[in-house]
Amino acid sequence: MNRIQVAKTLCLALSVSLLVGCSAAVEPEEPAASTLMDQAIHDALPQDIQDAGEFTVVTSGANPPWWVTTPGKTGEYTGAGAELMDAVAEVMGVEVKIATVPDISGAFAAISAERYAFGFFPYADSVGGPKERPGAEFVDVLQEVVPFLVEKGNPKNVTNMDELCDVTVAALANAATYKVAEAQALKCQEQGKDLTVLSVASVPDGVLALRSGRTDAFFTGGASLFYAAKESNGELEVVGDEFSNGFAGQFMGALLPKGSELSAPLLASFQVLFDNGDYEKIMTKYGLDRELIDQPGINLYADWLVENPQ
């Protein structure tokens, strides 16, 4: 090796070691600025979020394909919900943290007490309807069907909520689906029949209850059920998705207190993702094509009811 080669080799070694004084040394690169951040949206955020440089989103826990737990890492998620929240935070120019509150009542109480910025499970918009949650508003980003997950072949012949009797149905505790199932149970009693409603804490618990034979059907948002059926190796299937099952015009999205100063910047952040194609890209990545809507909005269910009086 000649002296020029030795010098080049030494120069490279010094650069790798982050030592200074060699003409071939490479300066460390600055972190790339976000390409999504919108300064106007950032400036419209509540002052406490701007000052902290972060906000916390509350969810109800595991809910594939929205929220998929990371083995061995408590509180860390992947999935469509996780990616959408990361993208929203990037538009806002802040960081996002995730907190878990198992049921919507507890989540809304914590959000109203300003322990968390907003909730995104996603939650079902109820404003203007019979199941309205007083004091809540929603930034809606999808429209959902609410069917049933059953064993392959549908051995109990589950069709739709209006005809559901003499079986056991599982639903998430305190969720709107649970209340709809309870109302149907009363109708079954009037007919001299029985409908047992089983409360479950999470989507995985509902799927497990079905697999273990503790329930004949699991009643919740279609995205979770279609995902569970796909992952079941043909052992489970979704039925009743052509019926409203008490959830006609079911829009879903982020849960906030009515009149929240975060609603407008959150809506604007989602609009950025709709406009640049990231929303559709994330949704379709997780098989959520049927849930896509053209534009996000606040309390879209109430708007839908005006055009579709019940």
C-alpha positions as CSV (number, residue, x, y, z in Angstrom):
1,M,0.0,0.0,0.0
2,N,1.5,3.4,-1.0
3,R,1.4,6.5,1.1
4,I,-1.6,8.0,-0.8
5,Q,-3.6,4.9,-0.1
6,V,-2.6,4.9,3.6
7,A,-3.7,8.5,3.9
8,K,-7.1,7.8,2.3
9,T,-7.6,4.8,4.6
10,L,-6.7,6.8,7.7
11,C,-9.0,9.6,6.6
12,L,-11.9,7.2,6.3
13,A,-11.2,5.7,9.7
14,L,-11.1,9.1,11.3
15,S,-14.4,10.1,9.6
16,V,-16.2,7.0,10.9
17,S,-14.9,7.7,14.4
18,L,-16.4,11.2,14.1
19,L,-13.0,12.8,14.6
20,V,-12.3,16.2,13.1
21,G,-9.3,17.3,11.0
22,C,-9.4,15.1,7.9
23,S,-10.5,16.6,4.6
24,A,-12.6,13.6,3.8
25,A,-14.7,13.7,7.0
26,V,-18.5,14.0,6.4
27,E,-20.5,16.3,8.6
28,P,-23.6,14.7,10.3
29,E,-26.8,15.4,8.4
30,E,-29.5,17.5,10.0
31,P,-32.9,15.7,10.6
32,A,-35.1,16.2,7.6
33,A,-38.0,18.6,8.2
34,S,-41.5,17.2,7.9
35,T,-42.9,17.5,4.4
36,L,-46.4,17.4,5.8
37,M,-46.3,20.1,8.5
38,D,-48.8,22.9,8.0
39,Q,-47.8,26.0,9.9
40,A,-51.3,27.5,9.9
41,I,-52.7,24.4,11.4
42,H,-49.9,24.2,14.0
43,D,-50.6,27.8,14.9
44,A,-54.4,27.1,15.3
45,L,-53.7,24.3,17.9
46,P,-54.6,24.9,21.5
47,Q,-51.8,26.8,23.2
48,D,-51.1,23.9,25.7
49,I,-50.5,21.5,22.8
50,Q,-48.2,24.0,21.0
51,D,-46.2,24.5,24.2
52,A,-45.9,20.8,25.0
53,G,-45.1,19.9,21.4
54,E,-47.3,16.8,21.7
55,F,-50.8,15.6,22.3
56,T,-52.2,12.3,23.6
57,V,-54.9,10.3,21.8
58,V,-57.0,7.9,23.8
59,T,-58.2,4.6,22.3
60,S,-60.0,1.6,23.7
61,G,-57.0,-0.8,23.1
62,A,-56.4,-3.5,20.5
63,N,-58.8,-3.2,17.6
64,P,-57.3,-4.7,14.4
65,P,-56.8,-3.4,11.7
66,W,-57.0,0.0,13.4
67,W,-54.9,-0.8,16.4
68,V,-52.6,-3.8,16.4
69,T,-50.5,-4.5,19.6
70,T,-46.8,-4.9,19.4
71,P,-45.7,-8.1,21.2
72,G,-43.6,-7.3,24.2
73,K,-44.1,-3.5,23.9
74,T,-47.1,-2.4,26.1
75,G,-48.9,0.6,24.6
76,E,-47.2,0.5,21.2
77,Y,-49.4,-0.1,18.2
78,T,-49.3,-0.5,14.5
79,G,-52.3,-0.4,12.2
80,A,-54.5,2.0,10.3
81,G,-55.3,4.1,13.4
82,A,-51.7,4.3,14.5
83,E,-50.6,5.4,11.0
84,L,-53.4,8.0,10.7
85,M,-52.6,9.5,14.0
86,D,-48.9,9.7,13.2
87,A,-49.8,11.5,9.9
88,V,-52.1,13.9,11.7
89,A,-49.4,14.7,14.2
90,E,-47.0,15.3,11.4
91,V,-49.4,17.8,9.7
92,M,-49.8,19.6,13.1
93,G,-46.0,19.6,13.6
94,V,-46.2,17.9,17.0
95,E,-45.7,14.4,18.5
96,V,-48.5,12.0,19.3
97,K,-48.8,9.7,22.3
98,I,-51.3,6.9,22.8
99,A,-53.3,6.1,26.0
100,T,-55.8,3.3,26.5
101,V,-59.1,3.6,28.2
102,P,-61.2,0.4,27.7
103,D,-64.7,1.9,27.2
104,I,-66.1,4.9,25.5
105,S,-67.7,6.4,28.6
106,G,-64.4,6.4,30.5
107,A,-62.6,7.7,27.4
108,F,-65.0,10.6,26.9
109,A,-64.9,11.5,30.6
110,A,-61.1,11.7,30.4
111,I,-61.2,13.7,27.2
112,S,-63.7,16.1,28.7
113,A,-61.5,16.5,31.8
114,E,-58.7,17.5,29.3
115,R,-56.5,14.5,30.3
116,Y,-56.3,13.6,26.7
117,A,-56.7,15.7,23.5
118,F,-59.3,13.5,21.7
119,G,-60.2,9.9,21.1
120,F,-59.8,7.8,18.0
121,F,-60.8,4.1,18.1
122,P,-62.5,5.2,15.7
123,Y,-65.7,6.0,17.6
124,A,-69.2,5.9,16.2
125,D,-70.8,9.3,15.6
126,S,-74.1,9.5,17.5
127,V,-74.9,13.3,17.3
128,G,-78.5,13.9,16.4
129,G,-79.5,10.2,16.8
130,P,-81.3,8.2,19.5
131,K,-78.0,7.0,20.9
132,E,-76.5,10.5,21.1
133,R,-73.8,11.0,23.7
134,P,-74.5,14.4,25.3
135,G,-71.7,16.9,25.1
136,A,-69.8,15.1,22.4
137,E,-68.9,15.9,18.8
138,F,-67.0,13.9,16.2
139,V,-64.6,14.6,13.4
140,D,-65.7,11.9,11.0
141,V,-63.3,10.2,8.5
142,L,-65.1,7.0,7.5
143,Q,-68.5,5.3,7.1
144,E,-69.0,1.9,8.5
145,V,-71.3,-1.1,8.3
146,V,-72.0,-3.0,11.6
147,P,-72.5,-6.7,10.9
148,F,-71.9,-10.0,12.7
149,L,-68.9,-12.3,12.9
150,V,-70.0,-16.0,13.1
151,E,-68.5,-19.4,12.6
152,K,-68.1,-20.5,9.0
153,G,-71.4,-21.7,7.6
154,N,-73.4,-19.5,10.0
155,P,-74.7,-22.5,12.0
156,K,-77.2,-20.3,14.0
157,N,-78.5,-18.6,10.8
158,V,-77.8,-15.1,12.0
159,T,-79.1,-12.6,9.5
160,N,-79.8,-9.1,10.9
161,M,-80.5,-7.4,14.3
162,D,-84.2,-7.1,13.7
163,E,-84.5,-10.9,13.6
164,L,-81.9,-11.8,16.1
165,C,-83.4,-14.0,18.9
166,D,-82.7,-17.3,20.7
167,V,-78.9,-16.9,20.4
168,T,-76.1,-15.2,22.4
169,V,-74.5,-12.2,20.9
170,A,-71.3,-10.5,22.1
171,A,-70.8,-6.7,21.9
172,L,-68.3,-4.2,23.4
173,A,-69.1,-3.0,26.9
174,N,-70.8,0.4,26.9
175,A,-70.6,0.7,23.1
176,A,-73.5,1.7,21.0
177,T,-73.6,-1.9,19.6
178,Y,-74.2,-3.2,23.1
179,K,-77.2,-0.9,23.6
180,V,-78.7,-1.9,20.3
181,A,-78.3,-5.6,21.2
182,E,-79.9,-4.9,24.6
183,A,-82.9,-3.2,22.9
184,Q,-83.3,-6.2,20.7
185,A,-83.2,-8.5,23.7
186,L,-86.3,-6.7,25.1
187,K,-88.1,-7.2,21.8
188,C,-87.3,-10.9,21.9
189,Q,-88.8,-11.1,25.4
190,E,-92.0,-9.6,24.1
191,Q,-92.1,-12.4,21.6
192,G,-91.5,-15.0,24.2
193,K,-88.0,-15.6,23.0
194,D,-84.5,-15.0,24.5
195,L,-81.5,-13.0,23.4
196,T,-78.4,-13.1,25.6
197,V,-76.0,-10.2,25.3
198,L,-72.5,-10.9,26.3
199,S,-70.3,-8.0,27.3
200,V,-66.7,-8.1,26.1
201,A,-63.9,-5.6,26.8
202,S,-62.2,-5.6,23.4
203,V,-62.4,-6.7,19.8
204,P,-59.9,-9.6,20.4
205,D,-62.0,-10.7,23.4
206,G,-65.1,-10.8,21.2
207,V,-63.4,-12.9,18.6
208,L,-62.1,-15.2,21.3
209,A,-65.6,-15.5,22.8
210,L,-66.9,-16.7,19.4
211,R,-64.0,-19.1,18.8
212,S,-64.5,-20.6,22.3
213,G,-68.2,-21.1,21.9
214,R,-69.3,-18.6,24.5
215,T,-71.2,-16.6,22.0
216,D,-72.9,-17.4,18.7
217,A,-72.1,-14.0,17.1
218,F,-69.9,-11.0,17.6
219,F,-71.6,-7.6,16.8
220,T,-69.3,-4.6,16.1
221,G,-67.8,-2.5,13.4
222,G,-67.3,-4.2,10.1
223,A,-63.6,-3.3,9.6
224,S,-62.6,-5.3,12.7
225,L,-64.9,-8.2,11.7
226,F,-63.7,-8.5,8.1
227,Y,-60.1,-8.4,9.3
228,A,-60.8,-11.1,11.9
229,A,-62.5,-13.3,9.3
230,K,-59.6,-12.8,6.9
231,E,-57.1,-13.9,9.7
232,S,-59.2,-16.9,10.7
233,N,-58.0,-19.3,8.0
234,G,-61.6,-19.7,6.8
235,E,-63.0,-20.6,10.2
236,L,-65.0,-17.4,10.6
237,E,-67.2,-15.2,8.3
238,V,-69.1,-12.0,8.3
239,V,-72.8,-11.9,7.8
240,G,-75.5,-9.2,7.8
241,D,-73.4,-6.5,6.3
242,E,-76.2,-5.7,3.8
243,F,-78.5,-4.6,6.7
244,S,-78.3,-1.5,8.8
245,N,-78.6,-3.4,12.1
246,G,-79.5,-0.2,13.9
247,F,-76.6,1.8,12.4
248,A,-77.8,3.3,9.1
249,G,-75.6,6.1,8.0
250,Q,-72.9,5.1,10.5
251,F,-70.1,7.6,10.3
252,M,-67.0,7.2,12.6
253,G,-64.0,9.2,13.6
254,A,-62.4,11.2,16.4
255,L,-64.3,11.9,19.7
256,L,-64.1,15.3,21.2
257,P,-66.1,17.5,23.6
258,K,-68.7,19.7,21.9
259,G,-67.2,23.0,20.8
260,S,-63.6,21.8,21.3
261,E,-61.0,24.3,20.0
262,L,-59.1,21.3,18.7
263,S,-61.9,20.2,16.3
264,A,-61.1,22.7,13.5
265,P,-57.4,22.0,13.3
266,L,-58.0,18.3,13.6
267,L,-60.5,18.5,10.7
268,A,-58.0,20.6,8.7
269,S,-55.2,18.0,9.3
270,F,-57.4,15.2,8.1
271,Q,-58.3,17.3,5.0
272,V,-54.6,17.6,4.2
273,L,-54.4,13.8,4.3
274,F,-57.5,13.4,2.1
275,D,-56.1,15.9,-0.4
276,N,-52.6,14.5,-0.7
277,G,-53.8,10.8,-0.9
278,D,-52.3,9.6,2.3
279,Y,-55.7,8.9,3.8
280,E,-56.7,6.6,1.0
281,K,-53.2,5.0,0.9
282,I,-53.3,4.2,4.6
283,M,-56.9,2.9,4.5
284,T,-56.5,0.7,1.5
285,K,-53.2,-0.7,2.9
286,Y,-55.3,-2.2,5.7
287,G,-58.2,-3.4,3.6
288,L,-60.5,-0.5,4.5
289,D,-61.6,0.3,1.0
290,R,-65.3,0.0,1.8
291,E,-65.1,2.5,4.7
292,L,-63.6,5.4,2.6
293,I,-65.5,8.7,2.3
294,D,-64.9,11.6,0.0
295,Q,-64.4,14.3,2.6
296,P,-63.9,14.5,6.4
297,G,-66.4,16.5,8.4
298,I,-67.8,17.4,11.8
299,N,-70.9,15.5,13.0
300,L,-71.6,14.0,9.6
301,Y,-74.2,11.7,11.0
302,A,-76.4,14.6,12.0
303,D,-76.1,15.9,8.4
304,W,-77.0,12.4,7.1
305,L,-80.1,12.3,9.3
306,V,-81.4,15.5,7.8
307,E,-81.4,13.9,4.4
308,N,-82.5,10.5,5.7
309,P,-85.0,11.1,8.5
310,Q,-85.6,8.0,10.5
